Amino acid sequence: MKPQSCRNCGKELWQNQRVCPHCGRDSGRDDPD
């Protein structure tokens, strides 16, 4: 599985990470859109 990237800052996330460690915001990837 490829790492996801945060839609807020674009940096890499672990597969199951909701809150981005780089920008501290929800990555948003679990939302429908």
ZAPALO-85098 format. One record per residue: x, y, z of N, C-alpha, C in turn; residue in one letter. Coordinates in Angstrom, 1 decimal, always signed. Atoms other than C-alpha are relative to their C-alpha. Layout:
N
SITE   n_px   n_py   n_pz  ca_px  ca_py  ca_pz   c_px   c_py   c_pz resn
SITE      X      Y      Z      X      Y      Z      X      Y      Z    A
...
This chain:
33
SITE   n_px   n_py   n_pz  ca_px  ca_py  ca_pz   c_px   c_py   c_pz resn
SITE   +0.8   -1.2   +0.0   +0.0   +0.0   +0.0   +0.9   +1.3   +0.0    M
SITE   -0.7   -1.2   +0.0   +1.3   +3.4   -0.9   -0.4   +0.9   +1.1    K
SITE   +0.4   -1.0   -1.1   +1.4   +6.1   +1.8   -1.0   +1.0   -0.6    P
SITE   +0.9   -1.1   +0.4   -1.4   +8.7   +1.6   +0.7   +1.3   +0.2    Q
SITE   -0.6   -1.3   -0.3   -0.7  +12.4   +1.5   -1.1   +0.9   +0.5    S
SITE   +0.9   -0.9   -0.6   -2.4  +15.1   +3.5   -0.6   +1.0   -1.1    C
SITE   +0.5   -0.9   +1.0   -4.8  +17.2   +1.4   +0.2   +1.4   +0.5    R
SITE   -0.2   -1.3   -0.5   -4.0  +20.2   +3.6   +1.4   +0.5   -0.4    N
SITE   -1.4   -0.4   +0.2   -0.2  +20.3   +3.3   +0.7   -0.8   -1.1    C
SITE   -0.6   +0.8   +1.0   +0.5  +17.5   +0.8   +1.1   -1.0   +0.4    G
SITE   -1.1   +0.8   -0.4   +3.0  +15.7   +2.9   -0.5   -1.4   +0.4    K
SITE   +0.3   +1.4   -0.1   +3.1  +11.9   +3.5   -0.6   -0.3   +1.3    E
SITE   +0.6   +0.6   -1.2   +0.9  +10.1   +6.0   +0.1   -1.5   +0.1    L
SITE   +0.2   +1.5   -0.1   +0.8   +6.6   +7.3   -1.4   -0.4   -0.4    W
SITE   +1.2   +0.5   +0.6   -2.0   +4.5   +5.9   -1.3   +0.4   +0.8    Q
SITE   +1.2   -0.1   -0.8   -4.3   +4.9   +8.9   -0.1   +1.3   +0.8    N
SITE   -0.1   -1.3   -0.8   -3.4   +8.4  +10.1   -1.0   +1.0   -0.4    Q
SITE   +1.0   -1.0   +0.2   -6.2  +10.8  +10.4   +0.5   +1.5   +0.1    R
SITE   -0.6   -1.3   -0.3   -4.3  +13.8  +11.8   +1.4   +0.1   -0.6    V
SITE   -1.4   -0.1   +0.7   -1.3  +14.9   +9.7   +1.0   +0.5   +1.1    C
SITE   -1.1   -0.4   -0.9   +1.9  +15.1  +11.8   +0.7   +1.3   -0.4    P
SITE   -0.7   -1.2   +0.5   +3.2  +17.9   +9.6   -0.7   +1.3   +0.2    H
SITE   +0.8   -1.2   -0.1   +0.4  +20.4   +9.6   -1.0   +0.0   +1.2    C
SITE   +0.8   +0.1   -1.2   -1.6  +19.1  +12.6   -1.5   +0.0   -0.2    G
SITE   +1.4   +0.0   +0.4   -4.9  +19.0  +10.7   -0.4   -1.3   -0.4    R
SITE   +0.6   +1.2   +0.5   -7.2  +16.2   +9.8   +0.4   -0.1   -1.5    D
SITE   -0.4   +0.2   +1.4   -5.9  +14.7   +6.6   -1.1   +0.0   -1.0    S
SITE   +1.2   -0.1   +0.8   -9.4  +14.5   +5.3   -0.2   -1.2   -1.0    G
SITE   +0.0   +1.1   +0.9   -8.7  +11.2   +3.4   -1.1   -1.0   +0.3    R
SITE   +1.1   +0.9   -0.3  -11.5   +9.3   +5.1   -1.4   +0.6   -0.3    D
SITE   +1.3   -0.6   +0.4  -14.2  +11.7   +4.0   -0.3   -0.4   -1.4    D
SITE   +0.5   +0.4   +1.4  -16.3  +10.9   +0.9   +0.6   +0.9   -1.0    P
SITE   -0.7   -1.0   +0.9  -15.0  +14.1   -0.7   +0.3   +1.2   +0.8    D
